[in-house]
Structure formats: structure tokens, C-alpha cells
């Protein structure tokens, strides 16, 4: 398999759209004393970020007939949550990474205190965007539901909880159930939120459609993490934007370490097939979601 | 002057009320792998926290006729934002404090990674509480307005921005204008939000009342910081819950370093008098706000 050209072009359009939207939302013009806004812009804009979560928001919205303009605010919000989590995860006390998205990590380019505050401020801004009538015209009920979903996905019962499990698992041999439980929180919760926020932008979305997209999101969340783990072993630093082998170097449990590489690839393809099956009833308008799921598993094989 | 007994009894009731509300909202039951919920509960509950920001929410709500039950959610939210900021500010890369609220700081009692994640998860939870129909029955429009206010007060243009200025100011001599600009962000923004969130719980609050409370909040925000700076010099570790002299040890600019102690005291009393003048038209129902302003400046003189 190979990712088809039309989807690469579509992904580029999503990337251009989200980069423009982020540029409008992010703070600029630091006071003379510090460079917090500069650190935030450095971490979110530029670099080799794939904007895969915003692409999920746009593709899910398209699948149920939402115009792109309504999707910009949630797309910015999920990318800001993702960016904040990368800044904090890269800190010396966590994964201690020097390279991210092909450039120095935030705490290396600035300093640790600035990186902690940049992440903190980005988290606040992610939610602020969804409250602000300047950025979103969605009904109040939708905005509150989106905020509830995104705050839950980010907190102790979502991404932050998953990162805590991840850090505690260094050097341990997890079984498949434990590994998937960790990833359902650490990366899965925000991927699920990205798909569902896109869906919620159509207040008329049916519960059947919502349920299909929910199941789809859980499949692509797992396939995404499996491929990430495989790439950490067989990818190169240029593709990854971070040093290859960093999971292994940190003795983190991964799909290949639990299942082996071939069985991991098969599991990713199985999740991809299930993802497609879940959204089959959505027909042609879910084409971008199909291509996105393909793109996720085809990043390397 | 000395704080009067009736207000101390009232403050104790506020403290009991917020502690019970926080206990209901905070996560519990960690999985076997980590102790994120334990670190969160350790940092928020117990210790010698005065709960002054929740008291502001309750007192402001009382002043415009809001029942206490409606005020629990915003009171929890501001205390969670405050607690998360303390956890992160205490980190080695920031203020590097070992003692907080009379106990080991979060990163000393647990570890740095857990402290970063506990702060991150608390920030998400603070906003989640305001979205959740289980914790608040306020109209959707009010909840969105509260979230907009609180996210802005916490982010790059509020508390996080103020902390960035604070860190950049170590060893520098600021003038009064610069010092107040810093504190308006670092502590003032969340104190203002605490008062205004209480006011917003009455959707019928008039713009005149809101404006009075806004001005009041800015006065008590400054008097609070001035007294904090004075206490850092003349208080003892038991009163402060942290080592006395830590601002001086870190060469941070403070009101006493800019104005001297006596002029700083006078400035705090001036702010107190102005705070009272702003809320005079609210009459008897603003009694708790008056007592709160007295309490803030009477903590030490």
C-alpha cells in the first residue's frame, strides 16, 4: 500500500488551514521581560508537526456535513492540547527529549520554566478558544459539551493519567491489555476527542452517527499508537522528528516489545479494517476519514 | 487592628464548605501503576491552605444574593487553578520550594513528573467542573462566560504571563508601575476572577454591581500581594506555611524592596479603604466582602 496523492493534497490543505487558524489564535507581542508568547508560537507553529488531530476534526466534520469554518476552533483546541502535552512530556523530569518535530524541544530552545509556563498557558488557551464568540458561533450547548469532552480527555482520566501510567511503566513488561489501557488514555483520549469534536459541530448529528464515529476513533487511536511504536524502531530521525529508538532507549513497553513487529503491523491493519467497517454506513462523505485511517497505517508500511 | 471573631467563624464555615466540595470533585482511586490522584488530593486537600479565593467567590455571591450551593462549582474551580499554579511554581525549574502550606511541596512528597502531571490534570479539572451539569445548574450562557473569564485569567495574558514576568524579574529592581503590572497578572487576575465568578452566579447582576465588584477585586488583589510581600519579611514560617524570607533569598522584587515596609503597609491600607468605598452602595449584604478585605490587610498588622 502507499498513501494516495489526493489525500496528501487534502492533508496539505488541512495543514495550511489549521496553521492559519492557529496563527490567528496564539498570543504574540511579548512584553520586554519574557518570551512566553514566543515559546508558545515556537512550539505550536513551524517544525514538522503533521497536524493529524486537526485533520481528524476536519475529516469528521466533513463526514457529517459541517463547513470548515465551524471546525477551525475545535481543530485549534485539540492541536493546542497536543502541543502543550508534547512540551511537558519532553521536560527533563518526564521523557527528557532534546528534539521534537525536527527542532530543539521548547525547554532546550528556551528554558525549563518557560516551557512549563508555555504548556500551562496553551492548555488554558485551548479551552478559551471554545468559549469565545470571536472564534466560534456554535450554540452554547454545543460549546459546553465540547469543553466537557475535551477537559475530560485531557485530565487525570485521560491524557494526563495516561502519561502517568507511561512514566510508571518504564522498564516494566506490560501485557497487551495493560498496554492498550495505557494508550487508550495517553494518545487515544485526545484522538477520540478530535473525531467527536468534529462530529459535535453539527448539532443535528444522530446518535447512530456519533456512535459510529466514536468506534472509528478508538480504532484509529490504537492503530496510530501501534504505528508510532513501530516507527520508533524502524523509522529514521527525519521521518519521526525525534531520535529513532527513544522508546527502547527509555525501556518503555511498546507494541513491538509485547507482540513483535509483524504481529504489531497486523494488529494495526486489523484496527484500520475495523475503523473502515464502522463508518461504512456514512457513505461517500466519509471518504476523508477512510483516507485518514489509511494514512495512519501507511506511514511506514 | 485585629481580625474580628465573627469573620474568622465565617471563614471557617467557608473553608469547611469548600473542603467538602473539593473532596467530592477531586479524583480518587489511582490504578496500581501510579499515584496521580493521590498527588492531586495531597496538594489540594489538607495542609494549611486558607481557601481565600473560594471565600472571595462565596462572599461576592452573598453580596448579590446567590445561594451557596450555586457557588460551590466556581469556588472549586478557582481553588484548583490556584493549587495547580502552586504545584508548578514550586518546581525546581521555577521557585524551587520544598515547603508549601506547612508540608513538603508536591514534587518533594512525590516526584517532579507526578507534580507536573498533577498540575496539568488539576487545570483541566477546574474547567471541567464548570461544564458539568452534575456540579452546576447555572445557565449555559453563564457557564461559558465563566469559562471564558477563568481561562483568560489563567493563561498567557493572566496568571501564567505574570509568573513569567516574576521569574524574569529575579535580581532586577522594578519600579512601582512594573511591580504592580506583574502582580495584576500573577495574583490579581485570579483574585479578580474569583470575585467576578461569584457575581456571575446571579445572571441578573447589574452592570453597575459587576463594575463595583470588579474595582473592589482589583484593590484587594493589590492589598493581598502587598501584605504577602510584607509577611515574607516579617512573618514566621508557621504563619506563612513556607520559609520566611524566600522572596528576598531569591532576590525577587517586592513592595517593601520598592517602597519600604511602612509605605507598603500604608499602600495596603489605602487599597483596603478604596475597596470598601467601591462596594459601599451594595449595603449590608456586602458585609462579608468588607470583612474579607479587612482580613487580608490584618493578617499581620
Interface residues (C-beta under 8 A of the other chain):
Chain A: X27 X31 X33 X34 X36 X37 X40 X84 X85 X88 X91 X93 X94 X111 X112 X113 X114 X116 X117 X119 X120 X121 X123 X124 X125 X127 X128 X131 X132 X140 X141 X143 X144 X145 X147 X148 X151 X152 X154 X155 X156 X157 X158 X160 X161 X163 X164 X165 X167 X168 X169
Chain B: X27 X31 X33 X34 X36 X37 X40 X84 X85 X88 X91 X93 X94 X111 X112 X113 X114 X116 X117 X119 X120 X121 X123 X124 X125 X127 X128 X131 X132 X140 X141 X143 X144 X145 X147 X148 X151 X152 X154 X155 X156 X157 X158 X160 X161 X163 X164 X165 X167 X168 X169
